[in-house]
Amino acid sequence: MILHIYFARRFVFSVLGVALSLGTVMALIELMDTLGDHPTLSLGQVLGLVALAMPWANYEILPLVVILASVALFVRMARSSELVVLRAAGRSALRGLMAPVVATFLLGVLIVAVGNPIVAAASKREHDLSNRYKGVETAAFALSEEGLWLRQGDADGQTVIFAERASSDLGTLYGPNFLEFASDGTPQRRINAEVARLERGAWSLENAKIWNLARGTNPEAEAERQAVISLPSDLTQDRILESFGRPRFIPVWELPRFIAQMEASGFSARRYAVWFQSELSRPLFLVSLVLMAAAFTIGHVRGANVGLKVLFAVIAGFGLYYIRNFAQILGENGQIPVALAAWAPPVAALLLALGIILHLEDG
């Protein structure tokens, strides 16, 4: 037990050291990027954006942190002959890896359970503030059991849009209801239609009924119908999709409800489902990275071979990381099932690493 605690403590310190070093570098890079994107902001505003961007930056490089921390730990242990002493005491190297593996798994669970909501909140806030500083208004969007809500507008007024459902690409709304407001907040006009299609710079409404809501009018008596009507709009499909929120903008524990709402409203929630399952599999993936690093670095130190083993370990870790991302893309595009996209890479990496370690230890 004392031995496991010793190995776990050394692994945690190694992770913290690598995370601090890479986090500092990422902060400097983020600071330069923010200064370039927002040259007119004050230093306080720039630092605020950097502080909000750092949780996601560190979250994204976590696999790299685990790889480098594992390689550094196992190389130090090999150089100090601690692994040789471990084997001489009758313990296998695989058993000695239990402490780092358990520590990594617990760290992964903690990061997903606690860190993910923090990252989601900070990323969403940073995105909104960045758009506000650039003068770009984020299209407000909300889902409910009745349908979906959108908001568009400028300094002259706002338009609230409700639709019972929409096409998967959000280019067409079915049963839309447009409510236009003046800049002072007073309602001006209401438009109902059978279908609204988003074209370049405008909504094209079919079979529309228009009510004039200005004071001193009789809306129903003066209502008119038009086969086709065009309403100016600065929205695009990309902006509407962005207003959904990227998967990382939504806390992991709220994703199941969000996915259910999207599917009930007729949208494809596949990329959110892939992200959710990938977050659940993150602890297992981090464990596989630790074992893969160990597979190349727990052997005896033999001069120049150490550098080559470290290189192979890092390359293998990066390879697994990009394979995992590629599988997620295939899952989002519907080419492979969601569960396969999220769980196959970490499980395959774990079995591969175990196979290499067992082969090296037992032949």
C-alpha positions as CSV (number, residue, x, y, z in Angstrom):
1,M,0.0,0.0,0.0
2,I,2.8,2.4,0.9
3,L,4.5,1.6,-2.4
4,H,1.3,2.4,-4.4
5,I,0.9,5.7,-2.5
6,Y,4.5,6.6,-3.3
7,F,4.0,5.9,-7.0
8,A,0.7,7.7,-7.1
9,R,2.2,10.8,-5.4
10,R,5.1,10.9,-7.8
11,F,2.7,10.6,-10.8
12,V,0.4,13.4,-9.5
13,F,3.4,15.7,-9.0
14,S,4.6,14.9,-12.5
15,V,1.2,15.7,-14.0
16,L,1.1,19.0,-12.1
17,G,4.5,20.0,-13.2
18,V,3.9,19.3,-16.9
19,A,0.4,21.0,-16.7
20,L,1.9,24.1,-15.1
21,S,4.6,24.3,-17.7
22,L,2.3,23.8,-20.7
23,G,-0.4,26.0,-19.2
24,T,2.1,28.9,-19.0
25,V,3.0,28.5,-22.6
26,M,-0.6,28.2,-23.6
27,A,-1.4,31.4,-21.7
28,L,1.3,33.4,-23.5
29,I,0.1,32.1,-26.9
30,E,-3.5,32.9,-26.0
31,L,-2.5,36.4,-24.9
32,M,-0.8,37.1,-28.2
33,D,-3.8,35.8,-30.2
34,T,-6.2,37.9,-28.2
35,L,-4.1,41.0,-28.6
36,G,-4.1,40.4,-32.3
37,D,-7.8,39.7,-32.6
38,H,-8.8,42.6,-30.3
39,P,-6.2,45.4,-30.7
40,T,-8.6,48.1,-29.3
41,L,-9.3,46.5,-26.0
42,S,-7.8,47.5,-22.7
43,L,-5.3,45.3,-21.0
44,G,-7.9,44.3,-18.4
45,Q,-10.4,43.2,-21.0
46,V,-7.7,41.2,-22.8
47,L,-6.6,39.5,-19.6
48,G,-10.3,38.7,-18.9
49,L,-10.7,37.0,-22.3
50,V,-7.4,35.1,-21.7
51,A,-8.5,33.9,-18.3
52,L,-11.9,32.7,-19.7
53,A,-10.1,30.9,-22.6
54,M,-7.5,29.1,-20.5
55,P,-9.9,26.4,-19.0
56,W,-10.7,25.1,-22.4
57,A,-7.0,25.4,-23.6
58,N,-5.8,23.3,-20.7
59,Y,-8.7,20.9,-21.1
60,E,-7.8,20.3,-24.7
61,I,-4.2,19.6,-24.1
62,L,-4.9,17.2,-21.2
63,P,-4.0,14.1,-23.2
64,L,-0.6,15.7,-24.1
65,V,-0.1,16.5,-20.4
66,V,-0.8,12.9,-19.4
67,I,1.6,11.5,-22.1
68,L,4.5,13.8,-21.2
69,A,4.0,13.3,-17.4
70,S,3.9,9.5,-17.8
71,V,7.0,9.5,-20.0
72,A,8.9,11.7,-17.6
73,L,7.9,9.6,-14.5
74,F,8.7,6.3,-16.0
75,V,12.0,7.4,-17.5
76,R,13.1,8.8,-14.0
77,M,12.0,5.6,-12.4
78,A,14.0,3.6,-14.9
79,R,17.1,5.7,-14.5
80,S,16.9,5.4,-10.7
81,S,16.5,1.6,-11.1
82,E,13.3,1.7,-9.0
83,L,11.6,-0.5,-11.6
84,V,14.5,-3.0,-11.3
85,V,14.1,-3.0,-7.5
86,L,10.3,-3.5,-8.0
87,R,10.9,-6.6,-10.1
88,A,13.6,-7.9,-7.8
89,A,11.1,-7.7,-4.9
90,G,8.9,-10.2,-6.8
91,R,6.4,-7.6,-8.2
92,S,5.6,-7.3,-11.8
93,A,5.9,-4.0,-13.6
94,L,2.3,-4.2,-14.4
95,R,1.4,-4.4,-10.8
96,G,3.6,-1.4,-10.1
97,L,1.6,0.6,-12.7
98,M,-1.6,0.2,-10.8
99,A,-1.0,3.3,-8.7
100,P,-0.5,5.6,-11.7
101,V,-3.4,4.0,-13.6
102,V,-5.8,4.4,-10.6
103,A,-4.6,8.0,-10.1
104,T,-5.2,8.8,-13.8
105,F,-8.6,7.2,-13.8
106,L,-9.7,9.2,-10.7
107,L,-8.2,12.4,-12.2
108,G,-10.2,11.8,-15.4
109,V,-13.4,11.2,-13.5
110,L,-12.8,14.4,-11.5
111,I,-12.0,16.4,-14.6
112,V,-15.2,15.3,-16.4
113,A,-17.5,15.6,-13.4
114,V,-16.2,18.9,-12.1
115,G,-13.9,20.4,-14.7
116,N,-16.2,20.0,-17.7
117,P,-19.0,22.3,-16.3
118,I,-16.4,24.9,-15.4
119,V,-14.9,24.7,-18.9
120,A,-18.3,24.9,-20.5
121,A,-19.3,28.0,-18.6
122,A,-16.0,29.8,-19.2
123,S,-15.9,28.9,-22.9
124,K,-19.4,30.1,-23.5
125,R,-18.7,33.4,-21.7
126,E,-15.5,33.9,-23.6
127,H,-17.3,33.3,-26.9
128,D,-20.0,35.8,-26.1
129,L,-17.6,38.5,-24.9
130,S,-15.4,38.1,-27.9
131,N,-18.3,38.5,-30.3
132,R,-19.6,41.5,-28.3
133,Y,-16.2,43.2,-28.6
134,K,-16.1,42.5,-32.3
135,G,-19.6,43.9,-32.7
136,V,-21.1,40.6,-33.8
137,E,-24.4,39.8,-32.2
138,T,-24.9,36.2,-31.3
139,A,-28.3,34.9,-32.4
140,A,-30.2,34.0,-29.3
141,F,-31.6,30.5,-29.5
142,A,-33.7,28.3,-27.1
143,L,-35.4,24.9,-27.3
144,S,-38.6,24.0,-25.5
145,E,-41.1,21.2,-25.6
146,E,-43.3,23.3,-27.9
147,G,-40.6,24.1,-30.5
148,L,-37.7,26.4,-31.0
149,W,-37.1,30.1,-30.5
150,L,-34.7,32.5,-32.3
151,R,-34.0,36.2,-32.1
152,Q,-32.5,38.5,-34.7
153,G,-32.2,42.2,-34.9
154,D,-30.2,45.4,-34.9
155,A,-30.4,48.9,-33.5
156,D,-33.7,49.5,-35.3
157,G,-35.5,46.7,-33.6
158,Q,-35.7,43.0,-32.8
159,T,-37.6,40.0,-34.2
160,V,-38.5,37.0,-32.2
161,I,-39.1,33.8,-34.2
162,F,-40.9,30.7,-33.0
163,A,-41.2,27.5,-35.0
164,E,-42.8,24.2,-34.3
165,R,-39.9,22.4,-35.9
166,A,-37.1,22.8,-38.4
167,S,-35.1,21.0,-41.0
168,S,-31.9,19.2,-39.9
169,D,-29.7,22.0,-41.5
170,L,-31.9,24.7,-39.9
171,G,-32.4,26.3,-43.3
172,T,-36.2,25.8,-43.1
173,L,-38.7,26.5,-40.4
174,Y,-42.1,24.9,-40.2
175,G,-45.1,26.7,-38.7
176,P,-43.0,29.8,-38.0
177,N,-44.3,32.9,-36.1
178,F,-42.4,36.2,-36.5
179,L,-43.0,38.9,-33.9
180,E,-41.3,42.3,-34.8
181,F,-40.5,44.9,-32.1
182,A,-39.4,48.5,-32.5
183,S,-36.2,49.8,-30.8
184,D,-38.3,50.9,-27.8
185,G,-39.7,47.4,-27.3
186,T,-43.2,48.0,-28.6
187,P,-44.6,45.3,-30.9
188,Q,-45.0,46.4,-34.6
189,R,-46.0,43.4,-36.6
190,R,-46.8,39.7,-36.3
191,I,-46.4,37.2,-39.2
192,N,-47.5,33.6,-39.3
193,A,-46.6,31.3,-42.2
194,E,-46.6,27.7,-43.2
195,V,-42.9,27.6,-44.1
196,A,-39.9,30.0,-43.8
197,R,-36.8,29.4,-45.8
198,L,-33.5,31.1,-44.9
199,E,-32.0,32.6,-48.1
200,R,-29.1,35.0,-48.5
201,G,-29.9,38.1,-46.4
202,A,-33.6,37.3,-45.9
203,W,-36.3,34.9,-44.8
204,S,-38.7,33.8,-47.5
205,L,-42.1,33.1,-46.0
206,E,-44.9,31.1,-47.8
207,N,-48.6,31.5,-47.3
208,A,-48.1,34.2,-44.7
209,K,-50.7,36.1,-42.7
210,I,-49.7,39.6,-41.4
211,W,-51.1,41.5,-38.5
212,N,-50.2,45.2,-37.9
213,L,-49.8,45.7,-34.2
214,A,-49.2,49.5,-34.2
215,R,-51.4,51.6,-31.9
216,G,-54.7,52.7,-33.2
217,T,-55.2,49.8,-35.5
218,N,-57.4,46.7,-35.5
219,P,-55.0,43.9,-36.1
220,E,-57.4,41.2,-37.1
221,A,-59.6,43.4,-39.3
222,E,-56.7,44.8,-41.2
223,A,-54.8,41.5,-41.4
224,E,-53.7,40.5,-44.9
225,R,-52.4,37.4,-46.6
226,Q,-49.6,37.0,-49.0
227,A,-48.4,33.9,-50.9
228,V,-44.8,34.9,-50.5
229,I,-43.1,37.6,-48.4
230,S,-39.4,38.3,-47.8
231,L,-38.1,39.5,-44.4
232,P,-34.6,40.9,-44.2
233,S,-32.3,39.0,-41.9
234,D,-28.6,39.0,-41.0
235,L,-28.8,35.4,-39.8
236,T,-27.0,32.5,-41.6
237,Q,-27.2,28.8,-41.1
238,D,-23.8,28.9,-39.6
239,R,-24.8,31.5,-37.1
240,I,-27.9,29.6,-36.1
241,L,-25.9,26.4,-35.7
242,E,-23.4,28.4,-33.6
243,S,-26.3,29.7,-31.4
244,F,-27.1,26.1,-30.6
245,G,-23.9,26.1,-28.7
246,R,-20.9,24.0,-29.5
247,P,-20.9,20.7,-27.6
248,R,-18.2,22.0,-25.3
249,F,-20.4,25.0,-24.3
250,I,-22.9,22.7,-22.6
251,P,-22.0,21.0,-19.3
252,V,-21.7,17.3,-19.6
253,W,-24.5,16.6,-17.1
254,E,-26.9,18.8,-19.1
255,L,-26.2,17.1,-22.4
256,P,-28.7,14.2,-22.1
257,R,-31.6,16.6,-21.6
258,F,-30.4,18.9,-24.3
259,I,-30.0,15.9,-26.7
260,A,-33.5,14.8,-25.9
261,Q,-34.9,18.3,-26.6
262,M,-33.2,18.5,-29.9
263,E,-34.4,15.2,-31.1
264,A,-37.9,16.0,-29.9
265,S,-37.8,19.2,-32.0
266,G,-36.7,17.3,-35.1
267,F,-33.0,18.1,-35.0
268,S,-30.1,15.8,-35.4
269,A,-28.2,15.7,-32.1
270,R,-25.6,13.3,-33.3
271,R,-22.5,15.5,-32.7
272,Y,-23.7,16.2,-29.1
273,A,-24.3,12.5,-28.5
274,V,-20.8,11.8,-29.8
275,W,-19.3,14.5,-27.6
276,F,-21.2,13.2,-24.5
277,Q,-20.0,9.6,-25.0
278,S,-16.5,10.8,-25.7
279,E,-16.5,12.8,-22.4
280,L,-17.7,9.7,-20.5
281,S,-14.9,7.6,-22.1
282,R,-12.2,10.3,-21.4
283,P,-11.0,8.7,-18.1
284,L,-10.4,5.4,-19.9
285,F,-8.6,7.1,-22.8
286,L,-6.3,8.8,-20.3
287,V,-5.5,5.5,-18.7
288,S,-4.7,4.0,-22.1
289,L,-2.2,6.9,-22.7
290,V,-0.5,6.1,-19.4
291,L,-0.2,2.5,-20.3
292,M,1.0,3.3,-23.8
293,A,3.7,5.6,-22.4
294,A,4.7,2.8,-19.9
295,A,4.9,0.2,-22.6
296,F,7.8,2.1,-24.2
297,T,9.6,3.5,-21.2
298,I,9.5,1.0,-18.3
299,G,12.3,-1.1,-19.7
300,H,16.0,-1.0,-18.7
301,V,17.9,2.2,-19.5
302,R,20.3,1.5,-22.3
303,G,22.1,4.7,-23.3
304,A,20.8,6.2,-26.6
305,N,17.8,3.9,-26.7
306,V,16.1,6.0,-24.1
307,G,15.6,9.0,-26.4
308,L,14.2,6.7,-29.1
309,K,11.8,5.0,-26.7
310,V,10.6,8.4,-25.5
311,L,10.1,9.5,-29.1
312,F,8.1,6.3,-29.8
313,A,6.0,6.8,-26.7
314,V,5.1,10.4,-27.6
315,I,4.4,9.5,-31.2
316,A,2.1,6.6,-30.1
317,G,0.3,8.9,-27.7
318,F,-0.3,11.5,-30.4
319,G,-1.4,8.8,-32.8
320,L,-4.0,7.6,-30.4
321,Y,-5.2,11.1,-29.8
322,Y,-5.7,11.8,-33.5
323,I,-7.3,8.4,-34.1
324,R,-9.8,9.2,-31.4
325,N,-10.6,12.6,-33.0
326,F,-10.9,11.0,-36.4
327,A,-13.4,8.4,-35.0
328,Q,-15.4,11.3,-33.4
329,I,-15.6,13.0,-36.8
330,L,-16.8,9.7,-38.4
331,G,-19.4,9.4,-35.7
332,E,-20.6,13.0,-36.1
333,N,-21.0,12.4,-39.9
334,G,-23.1,9.3,-39.2
335,Q,-20.5,6.9,-40.9
336,I,-20.1,4.8,-37.7
337,P,-22.3,4.4,-34.6
338,V,-22.0,6.9,-31.8
339,A,-20.9,4.3,-29.2
340,L,-18.3,2.9,-31.6
341,A,-16.9,6.4,-32.3
342,A,-16.6,7.2,-28.6
343,W,-15.5,4.0,-27.0
344,A,-13.6,2.0,-29.7
345,P,-10.4,4.1,-29.7
346,P,-9.8,4.1,-25.9
347,V,-10.7,0.4,-25.5
348,A,-8.5,-0.5,-28.5
349,A,-5.6,1.6,-27.2
350,L,-6.0,0.1,-23.7
351,L,-5.8,-3.4,-25.0
352,L,-2.9,-2.6,-27.3
353,A,-0.9,-1.1,-24.5
354,L,-1.6,-4.0,-22.2
355,G,-0.6,-6.4,-24.9
356,I,2.8,-4.6,-25.4
357,I,3.5,-4.5,-21.7
358,L,2.6,-8.2,-21.2
359,H,4.8,-9.1,-24.1
360,L,7.8,-7.2,-22.8
361,E,7.4,-8.5,-19.3
362,D,6.6,-12.1,-19.9
363,G,7.7,-12.6,-23.5
